[in-house]
Amino acid sequence: MAASLSSPPSFHLLPAPAPRLSPNSTATPRAKRKSNWRKPRPLFCSAATSPSPSASLTTTAGAAKAGSWRDLCSLNAWVVGDYYRLVSAVNALEPPLRRLSDEQLKGKTEEFRARLGRGETLADVQAEAFSVVREAARRTLGMRHFDVQIIGGAVLHDGCIAEMKTGEGKTLVSTLAAYLNALTGDGVHVVTVNDYLAQRDAEWMGRVHRFLGLTVGLIQAGMKSDERRANYMCDITYTNNSELGFDYLRDNLSRKKEQLVMRWPRPFHFSIVDEVDSVLIDEGRNPLLISGEDNREAARYPVAAKVADLLIEGAHYTVELKGNNIDLTEDGVTYAETILGTNDLWDENDPWARFVTNALKAKEFYRRDVQYIVRNGKALIINELTGRVEPKRRWSDGIHQAVEAKEGLKIQADSVIVAQITYQSLVKLYPKLSGMTGTAKTEEKEFLKMFKMPVIEVPTNLPNIRVGLPIQAFATLRGKWQYVREEVEYMFQLGRPVLVGTTSVESSEYLSDLLKSRNIPHNVLNARPKYAAREAEIIAQAGRKHAITISTNMAGRGTDIILGGNPKMLAKEIVEDNVLPFLSHDTPDVETEGESTSHKGLSKIKLGPSSLALLAKAAIMAKYVHKSESNEWSFQKVKSTIMESIEMSNTIGLEKLQERVAEVTEMYPLCDAIALAYATVLKDCEIHCFDEGAEVKTLGGLHVIGTSLHESRRIDNQLRGRAGRQGDPGSTRFMVSLQDEMFRKFNLDTEWAVRLISRITDGEDIAIESNAVVKQLLGLQINAEKYYFGIRKNLVEFDEVLEVQRKHIYSLRQVILSGDSESCSEQIFQYMQAVVDEIILGNVDPQKPPKTWDLAKLLDEFASLGGNLLTETFKETQEEDLQSSLEQILRYGSVEVDNFVLPNMPVPPNSFRGIRKRTSSAMRWFAMCGDDTSKKGRYTNIVNLLRKYFGDFLIATYLGKHS
């Protein structure tokens, strides 16, 4: 993620992403540097190092010979090249910042804020702020931002999407833009895809921000309102996308100001959305819903499920996989009506059609261990894009109840939507929005069209040398899985780590059984709790020699696969194995803690004498603490203690820990012992992982196998991106079957493909790398992308209609909740005037004379507004009286608007005393005169006087009653 600290960083300008100069091209004298400087490519160098025009032409021509015309004409390359001027400025500021003390570096935050207060902009302090963050990260995390990461931070600050390949350090990049925009004090949201990543980033990257004097908040599921409110008030708040959306909806359903948790009246300022494609595109099909309960129809679902079991596809109903639609045939309708004893499935008084259709959808489209799993008597949704269980999410429109009935579970209440918003509409509430991901370029047009956010490809720090092997197509599923097993076995014998990506729990466990039959040790990562709880540990070990990992979709896993293994995770496991058994004898709950990670086939880590001695000492102290305390430690308490110790070790460092322990004459605390043991073990693990990583690189690095094409190329690219991290070697291979669900769903002409394969090979289970077949499959994938883009587009367009109403109602609620009594009263007055205007304009026509107006109806509708109050006042008033008043006004030609009263009409109560109420009345009059939405005509002024008189009368009556 960041440069090593073993050697001092050089402050040169990294070359921009274009091919190297041709050997035949000439270099300008200015381009000749010392050997420890890389030669900047003249096309993208900063103004300070710009070559002469002739040199630029020469080098451009040379680059063209090397095949760089694509880069030369690329807008992305020119944009990235322009960012190198900022990189140059940041690098120039680094040496003086190195000489500052910690306190002086922290003081930079207040200095920046003072400068902003004096009128400077964020652009004025951007280079200095980025350099300060880089130095703070070096001191707190031991990480220094690469030059390309500085570019990534600038892209985020400019409100764009930074596409950075897997392993390039997006998490560290976010600290730059987050810090800079937090200086205004308006709050910054860093939005991730799950609670785990939000917590990890808040603790990990939060150390940089806290070091610089900023407050860091974290929003997690299950937090109370007070905790949420305090965290949203921080300078930088880490949260996941669903928690953010639900907090916004809940705030707009609150009945009291004290229940609000966000920064009202301006809760949104600047947001960095991690895995932005996952949030806005993959999750874009599913709006956020807050719903109530409706139990009235619960008994119908089990009956409908039994009916669905009796109906036969083809004879009684037809299935359309692409749109997940079910259509009953005439025979199916007749048969279902006979079973249910009804004459009409669509009878309004006895509606069975929806329940039967949902039961059939649950039967055909919602498969156990694919779309959901059953745990503790509940059907829990599996996110098809991340492979994670989402326990708080439920399908709407009765689908979830139909699935529960199919599985024989207790039927939960039907949902009635109370509030909803799409992620697209939610993020549009931010005046400034940015995002980062490893795969967004394929969806660039959608981001530009819907969010006005360009996608900028940030160059990698080191060249990507990953090898992409051709896609292999199979006629049958059997043939595909057989070849997957054989390729995994072959790579295992070589010693190369392998990551196999699957699309469901079902397929991951099927492959696991195949590997078990061949005695190949491996780890499985899917939505089952026994695997999901160990997610970080499993992914951390996936880069070790001989490691085989089967995982459902890799989107948003958040943990890099490091060749040789992750030393921090390995050290943590070693410490837990040595200390935990002495502190607690509880059996860990597999549902929450997961099964232990398999280390079969992996090399054993050799620990030095110091590590072994400190582990033994920590174990003895743990045993002593356990005996000295009467209460048994819970498994969770031990885990928490170990995690606190590790965090302390990471914060303090080995040398300071040794000094701290040396100062203690008596037995030092258990946390110190664990922290010291961890720090020492970590050193041994780093050496082991480095050596093993070097060996794995010589073998070819991580090999990634995709077992099916996804409905989006972007998801497949996420899996590919796991190999070849940070310039490491690696390879990828996709194996697909014509029987895969996507091809059946989008009506691939499988007969054509099978005939083509039969002409190429004698067996249906033989792999084919034919360009014709692969081209057909990839074309189908692009069609699938277009289809789902259409769904998202329609959803956004539909939500835009609701958005107008939602913004108006929500803003009105916030004014009432957050405002004082005067502002609330003003809102009530405006509403009263709007009701009066509706009555007046519905009964008069400004283009016709008053004698043609329906004044009798106008008086009746107005009198009915206030009940007895207005009925008593206007009971003696006749249509002729109002007609006479209007004729008098027409004769006089001018009236006194202040304290205006219609002649011969009831006089309003004298409630407009005081400057504020008189001003309110005057402002309403000005609004009527400037109203461009109502119909205009010769008698518009008379209509406006009617609006004023009746509006003032209603408001004055209300004030008189409530004063």
ChimeraX attribute file (.defattr): number of C-alpha atoms within 10 A of each C-alpha:
attribute: neighborCount
match mode: 1-to-1
recipient: residues
	/A:1	20
	/A:2	21
	/A:3	16
	/A:4	12
	/A:5	11
	/A:6	6
	/A:7	7
	/A:8	8
	/A:9	11
	/A:10	11
	/A:11	16
	/A:12	16
	/A:13	21
	/A:14	20
	/A:15	22
	/A:16	24
	/A:17	21
	/A:18	20
	/A:19	17
	/A:20	17
	/A:21	22
	/A:22	17
	/A:23	11
	/A:24	12
	/A:25	17
	/A:26	15
	/A:27	19
	/A:28	15
	/A:29	10
	/A:30	13
	/A:31	16
	/A:32	12
	/A:33	11
	/A:34	8
	/A:35	7
	/A:36	8
	/A:37	13
	/A:38	15
	/A:39	20
	/A:40	20
	/A:41	26
	/A:42	26
	/A:43	22
	/A:44	22
	/A:45	22
	/A:46	21
	/A:47	11
	/A:48	9
	/A:49	15
	/A:50	17
	/A:51	21
	/A:52	13
	/A:53	10
	/A:54	10
	/A:55	20
	/A:56	18
	/A:57	14
	/A:58	17
	/A:59	24
	/A:60	22
	/A:61	18
	/A:62	20
	/A:63	24
	/A:64	18
	/A:65	15
	/A:66	16
	/A:67	15
	/A:68	19
	/A:69	15
	/A:70	12
	/A:71	16
	/A:72	17
	/A:73	10
	/A:74	12
	/A:75	12
	/A:76	17
	/A:77	21
	/A:78	16
	/A:79	15
	/A:80	22
	/A:81	22
	/A:82	18
	/A:83	20
	/A:84	23
	/A:85	20
	/A:86	20
	/A:87	25
	/A:88	21
	/A:89	18
	/A:90	22
	/A:91	21
	/A:92	16
	/A:93	17
	/A:94	17
	/A:95	13
	/A:96	8
	/A:97	17
	/A:98	16
	/A:99	10
	/A:100	12
	/A:101	10
	/A:102	13
	/A:103	10
	/A:104	12
	/A:105	19
	/A:106	19
	/A:107	13
	/A:108	16
	/A:109	20
	/A:110	14
	/A:111	11
	/A:112	22
	/A:113	17
	/A:114	13
	/A:115	14
	/A:116	16
	/A:117	11
	/A:118	9
	/A:119	9
	/A:120	13
	/A:121	13
	/A:122	18
	/A:123	12
	/A:124	13
	/A:125	15
	/A:126	22
	/A:127	22
	/A:128	22
	/A:129	24
	/A:130	27
	/A:131	24
	/A:132	24
	/A:133	24
	/A:134	26
	/A:135	23
	/A:136	25
	/A:137	24
	/A:138	19
	/A:139	15
	/A:140	18
	/A:141	17
	/A:142	14
	/A:143	18
	/A:144	21
	/A:145	24
	/A:146	22
	/A:147	25
	/A:148	26
	/A:149	29
	/A:150	26
	/A:151	26
	/A:152	32
	/A:153	24
	/A:154	24
	/A:155	27
	/A:156	25
	/A:157	26
	/A:158	15
	/A:159	21
	/A:160	24
	/A:161	31
	/A:162	30
	/A:163	24
	/A:164	24
	/A:165	25
	/A:166	26
	/A:167	23
	/A:168	26
	/A:169	20
	/A:170	22
	/A:171	18
	/A:172	26
	/A:173	28
	/A:174	25
	/A:175	24
	/A:176	29
	/A:177	27
	/A:178	24
	/A:179	23
	/A:180	23
	/A:181	22
	/A:182	23
	/A:183	21
	/A:184	17
	/A:185	14
	/A:186	17
	/A:187	24
	/A:188	28
	/A:189	27
	/A:190	24
	/A:191	26
	/A:192	25
	/A:193	24
	/A:194	20
	/A:195	20
	/A:196	16
	/A:197	21
	/A:198	23
	/A:199	20
	/A:200	14
	/A:201	22
	/A:202	22
	/A:203	17
	/A:204	16
	/A:205	20
	/A:206	22
	/A:207	19
	/A:208	26
	/A:209	26
	/A:210	16
	/A:211	18
	/A:212	23
	/A:213	16
	/A:214	21
	/A:215	17
	/A:216	23
	/A:217	23
	/A:218	26
	/A:219	25
	/A:220	18
	/A:221	13
	/A:222	8
	/A:223	11
	/A:224	11
	/A:225	15
	/A:226	12
	/A:227	14
	/A:228	21
	/A:229	19
	/A:230	16
	/A:231	21
	/A:232	23
	/A:233	20
	/A:234	21
	/A:235	23
	/A:236	31
	/A:237	26
	/A:238	30
	/A:239	29
	/A:240	25
	/A:241	25
	/A:242	20
	/A:243	19
	/A:244	18
	/A:245	21
	/A:246	17
	/A:247	17
	/A:248	18
	/A:249	20
	/A:250	15
	/A:251	20
	/A:252	20
	/A:253	16
	/A:254	15
	/A:255	13
	/A:256	12
	/A:257	14
	/A:258	12
	/A:259	16
	/A:260	23
	/A:261	23
	/A:262	20
	/A:263	16
	/A:264	14
	/A:265	12
	/A:266	11
	/A:267	18
	/A:268	21
	/A:269	19
	/A:270	25
	/A:271	27
	/A:272	26
	/A:273	27
	/A:274	27
	/A:275	23
	/A:276	26
	/A:277	25
	/A:278	22
	/A:279	22
	/A:280	25
	/A:281	19
	/A:282	19
	/A:283	21
	/A:284	22
	/A:285	20
	/A:286	15
	/A:287	19
	/A:288	21
	/A:289	20
	/A:290	16
	/A:291	14
	/A:292	12
	/A:293	12
	/A:294	12
	/A:295	11
	/A:296	9
	/A:297	11
	/A:298	18
	/A:299	11
	/A:300	16
	/A:301	25
	/A:302	23
	/A:303	18
	/A:304	24
	/A:305	25
	/A:306	15
	/A:307	19
	/A:308	25
	/A:309	12
	/A:310	12
	/A:311	19
	/A:312	12
	/A:313	16
	/A:314	11
	/A:315	12
	/A:316	19
	/A:317	19
	/A:318	15
	/A:319	17
	/A:320	14
	/A:321	16
	/A:322	14
	/A:323	10
	/A:324	12
	/A:325	15
	/A:326	19
	/A:327	14
	/A:328	21
	/A:329	15
	/A:330	12
	/A:331	13
	/A:332	19
	/A:333	18
	/A:334	16
	/A:335	16
	/A:336	25
	/A:337	17
	/A:338	12
	/A:339	12
	/A:340	14
	/A:341	10
	/A:342	15
	/A:343	12
	/A:344	18
	/A:345	19
	/A:346	12
	/A:347	11
	/A:348	8
	/A:349	7
	/A:350	11
	/A:351	14
	/A:352	21
	/A:353	18
	/A:354	16
	/A:355	25
	/A:356	26
	/A:357	21
	/A:358	24
	/A:359	30
	/A:360	30
	/A:361	19
	/A:362	23
	/A:363	18
	/A:364	17
	/A:365	16
	/A:366	20
	/A:367	13
	/A:368	20
	/A:369	20
	/A:370	19
	/A:371	19
	/A:372	23
	/A:373	17
	/A:374	15
	/A:375	12
	/A:376	7
	/A:377	11
	/A:378	18
	/A:379	21
	/A:380	24
	/A:381	25
	/A:382	24
	/A:383	19
	/A:384	18
	/A:385	18
	/A:386	20
	/A:387	27
	/A:388	25
	/A:389	20
	/A:390	14
	/A:391	12
	/A:392	8
	/A:393	14
	/A:394	16
	/A:395	14
	/A:396	14
	/A:397	15
	/A:398	19
	/A:399	22
	/A:400	25
	/A:401	29
	/A:402	30
	/A:403	28
	/A:404	23
	/A:405	24
	/A:406	22
	/A:407	18
	/A:408	13
	/A:409	17
	/A:410	14
	/A:411	18
	/A:412	15
	/A:413	16
	/A:414	20
	/A:415	20
	/A:416	14
	/A:417	13
	/A:418	12
	/A:419	16
	/A:420	17
	/A:421	22
	/A:422	22
	/A:423	22
	/A:424	22
	/A:425	20
	/A:426	19
	/A:427	21
	/A:428	14
	/A:429	15
	/A:430	16
	/A:431	11
	/A:432	18
	/A:433	24
	/A:434	26
	/A:435	27
	/A:436	28
	/A:437	23
	/A:438	24
	/A:439	26
	/A:440	29
	/A:441	19
	/A:442	14
	/A:443	17
	/A:444	16
	/A:445	15
	/A:446	19
	/A:447	21
	/A:448	13
	/A:449	10
	/A:450	14
	/A:451	17
	/A:452	14
	/A:453	19
	/A:454	21
	/A:455	26
	/A:456	24
	/A:457	23
	/A:458	25
	/A:459	23
	/A:460	21
	/A:461	22
	/A:462	12
	/A:463	13
	/A:464	17
	/A:465	15
	/A:466	22
	/A:467	16
	/A:468	15
	/A:469	12
	/A:470	15
	/A:471	21
	/A:472	21
	/A:473	25
	/A:474	27
	/A:475	26
	/A:476	17
	/A:477	15
	/A:478	13
	/A:479	19
	/A:480	26
	/A:481	21
	/A:482	14
	/A:483	17
	/A:484	22
	/A:485	16
	/A:486	15
	/A:487	16
	/A:488	23
	/A:489	18
	/A:490	12
	/A:491	18
	/A:492	20
	/A:493	11
	/A:494	14
	/A:495	21
	/A:496	27
	/A:497	27
	/A:498	30
	/A:499	28
	/A:500	25
	/A:501	24
	/A:502	26
	/A:503	23
	/A:504	24
	/A:505	26
	/A:506	17
	/A:507	19
	/A:508	22
	/A:509	18
	/A:510	13
	/A:511	19
	/A:512	19
	/A:513	13
	/A:514	16
	/A:515	19
	/A:516	12
	/A:517	9
	/A:518	11
	/A:519	10
	/A:520	20
	/A:521	18
	/A:522	23
	/A:523	21
	/A:524	26
	/A:525	28
	/A:526	28
	/A:527	27
	/A:528	20
	/A:529	20
	/A:530	19
	/A:531	22
	/A:532	22
	/A:533	20
	/A:534	19
	/A:535	21
	/A:536	16
	/A:537	19
	/A:538	28
	/A:539	26
	/A:540	22
	/A:541	28
	/A:542	26
	/A:543	31
	/A:544	28
	/A:545	28
	/A:546	24
	/A:547	29
	/A:548	32
	/A:549	24
	/A:550	24
	/A:551	26
	/A:552	23
	/A:553	27
	/A:554	26
	/A:555	22
	/A:556	19
	/A:557	17
	/A:558	21
	/A:559	18
	/A:560	22
	/A:561	23
	/A:562	26
	/A:563	31
	/A:564	29
	/A:565	26
	/A:566	24
	/A:567	22
	/A:568	19
	/A:569	18
	/A:570	20
	/A:571	23
	/A:572	18
	/A:573	14
	/A:574	18
	/A:575	22
	/A:576	18
	/A:577	13
	/A:578	16
	/A:579	23
	/A:580	20
	/A:581	16
	/A:582	20
	/A:583	22
	/A:584	20
	/A:585	12
	/A:586	13
	/A:587	9
	/A:588	14
	/A:589	13
	/A:590	13
	/A:591	14
	/A:592	14
	/A:593	16
	/A:594	17
	/A:595	16
	/A:596	14
	/A:597	16
	/A:598	15
	/A:599	15
	/A:600	13
	/A:601	16
	/A:602	15
	/A:603	13
	/A:604	9
	/A:605	15
	/A:606	13
	/A:607	16
	/A:608	12
	/A:609	9
	/A:610	13
	/A:611	20
	/A:612	15
	/A:613	13
	/A:614	20
	/A:615	24
	/A:616	16
	/A:617	17
	/A:618	26
	/A:619	25
	/A:620	17
	/A:621	22
	/A:622	25
	/A:623	17
	/A:624	14
	/A:625	16
	/A:626	16
	/A:627	13
	/A:628	9
	/A:629	9
	/A:630	8
	/A:631	8
	/A:632	12
	/A:633	17
	/A:634	15
	/A:635	18
	/A:636	15
	/A:637	12
	/A:638	19
	/A:639	16
	/A:640	12
	/A:641	15
	/A:642	22
	/A:643	17
	/A:644	15
	/A:645	22
	/A:646	24
	/A:647	15
	/A:648	18
	/A:649	22
	/A:650	17
	/A:651	14
	/A:652	15
	/A:653	14
	/A:654	19
	/A:655	10
	/A:656	13
	/A:657	18
	/A:658	14
	/A:659	10
	/A:660	14
	/A:661	16
	/A:662	11
	/A:663	9
	/A:664	10
	/A:665	7
	/A:666	8
	/A:667	9
	/A:668	14
	/A:669	14
	/A:670	20
	/A:671	20
	/A:672	19
	/A:673	24
	/A:674	30
	/A:675	27
	/A:676	28
	/A:677	28
	/A:678	28
	/A:679	27
	/A:680	21
	/A:681	27
	/A:682	23
	/A:683	17
	/A:684	19
	/A:685	24
	/A:686	18
	/A:687	15
	/A:688	19
	/A:689	22
	/A:690	18
	/A:691	13
	/A:692	18
	/A:693	22
	/A:694	14
	/A:695	18
	/A:696	25
	/A:697	17
	/A:698	10
	/A:699	17
	/A:700	19
	/A:701	29
	/A:702	33
	/A:703	27
	/A:704	25
	/A:705	23
	/A:706	22
	/A:707	22
	/A:708	21
	/A:709	23
	/A:710	22
	/A:711	22
	/A:712	19
	/A:713	17
	/A:714	20
	/A:715	22
	/A:716	20
	/A:717	18
	/A:718	20
	/A:719	21
	/A:720	26
	/A:721	21
	/A:722	25
	/A:723	32
	/A:724	28
	/A:725	26
	/A:726	20
	/A:727	16
	/A:728	21
	/A:729	21
	/A:730	28
	/A:731	21
	/A:732	24
	/A:733	19
	/A:734	21
	/A:735	22
	/A:736	26
	/A:737	23
	/A:738	22
	/A:739	16
	/A:740	18
	/A:741	16
	/A:742	21
	/A:743	23
	/A:744	14
	/A:745	14
	/A:746	18
	/A:747	13
	/A:748	16
	/A:749	12
	/A:750	14
	/A:751	11
	/A:752	11
	/A:753	19
	/A:754	17
	/A:755	13
	/A:756	15
	/A:757	23
	/A:758	14
	/A:759	10
	/A:760	13
	/A:761	13
	/A:762	9
	/A:763	13
	/A:764	19
	/A:765	20
	/A:766	19
	/A:767	20
	/A:768	20
	/A:769	15
	/A:770	15
	/A:771	12
	/A:772	10
	/A:773	20
	/A:774	17
	/A:775	11
	/A:776	13
	/A:777	21
	/A:778	16
	/A:779	12
	/A:780	18
	/A:781	20
	/A:782	13
	/A:783	15
	/A:784	21
	/A:785	19
	/A:786	14
	/A:787	16
	/A:788	17
	/A:789	18
	/A:790	12
	/A:791	14
	/A:792	22
	/A:793	16
	/A:794	13
	/A:795	17
	/A:796	22
	/A:797	12
	/A:798	11
	/A:799	18
	/A:800	16
	/A:801	10
	/A:802	14
	/A:803	17
	/A:804	10
	/A:805	11
	/A:806	17
	/A:807	12
	/A:808	10
	/A:809	13
	/A:810	16
	/A:811	14
	/A:812	15
	/A:813	19
	/A:814	18
	/A:815	16
	/A:816	21
	/A:817	21
	/A:818	17
	/A:819	14
	/A:820	10
	/A:821	11
	/A:822	12
	/A:823	13
	/A:824	16
	/A:825	16
	/A:826	15
	/A:827	16
	/A:828	14
	/A:829	22
	/A:830	15
	/A:831	12
	/A:832	18
	/A:833	22
	/A:834	14
	/A:835	15
	/A:836	25
	/A:837	20
	/A:838	11
	/A:839	19
	/A:840	24
	/A:841	17
	/A:842	13
	/A:843	16
	/A:844	21
	/A:845	20
	/A:846	19
	/A:847	12
	/A:848	13
	/A:849	14
	/A:850	20
	/A:851	13
	/A:852	11
	/A:853	16
	/A:854	15
	/A:855	20
	/A:856	15
	/A:857	15
	/A:858	18
	/A:859	21
	/A:860	17
	/A:861	15
	/A:862	20
	/A:863	19
	/A:864	12
	/A:865	15
	/A:866	14
	/A:867	10
	/A:868	12
	/A:869	15
	/A:870	17
	/A:871	17
	/A:872	12
	/A:873	14
	/A:874	16
	/A:875	12
	/A:876	10
	/A:877	16
	/A:878	14
	/A:879	14
	/A:880	13
	/A:881	16
	/A:882	19
	/A:883	17
	/A:884	17
	/A:885	15
	/A:886	20
	/A:887	17
	/A:888	13
	/A:889	15
	/A:890	15
	/A:891	8
	/A:892	8
	/A:893	8
	/A:894	8
	/A:895	12
	/A:896	7
	/A:897	12
	/A:898	10
	/A:899	14
	/A:900	14
	/A:901	21
	/A:902	20
	/A:903	15
	/A:904	15
	/A:905	17
	/A:906	13
	/A:907	14
	/A:908	21
	/A:909	16
	/A:910	12
	/A:911	18
	/A:912	19
	/A:913	8
	/A:914	8
	/A:915	9
	/A:916	11
	/A:917	16
	/A:918	14
	/A:919	12
	/A:920	15
	/A:921	20
	/A:922	16
	/A:923	12
	/A:924	18
	/A:925	20
	/A:926	10
	/A:927	10
	/A:928	20
	/A:929	13
	/A:930	10
	/A:931	12
	/A:932	9
	/A:933	7
	/A:934	12
	/A:935	11
	/A:936	14
	/A:937	13
	/A:938	12
	/A:939	16
	/A:940	18
	/A:941	15
	/A:942	17
	/A:943	22
	/A:944	18
	/A:945	21
	/A:946	21
	/A:947	23
	/A:948	23
	/A:949	20
	/A:950	22
	/A:951	25
	/A:952	26
	/A:953	22
	/A:954	25
	/A:955	21
	/A:956	19
	/A:957	19
	/A:958	17
	/A:959	16
	/A:960	14
	/A:961	11
	/A:962	7
	/A:963	7
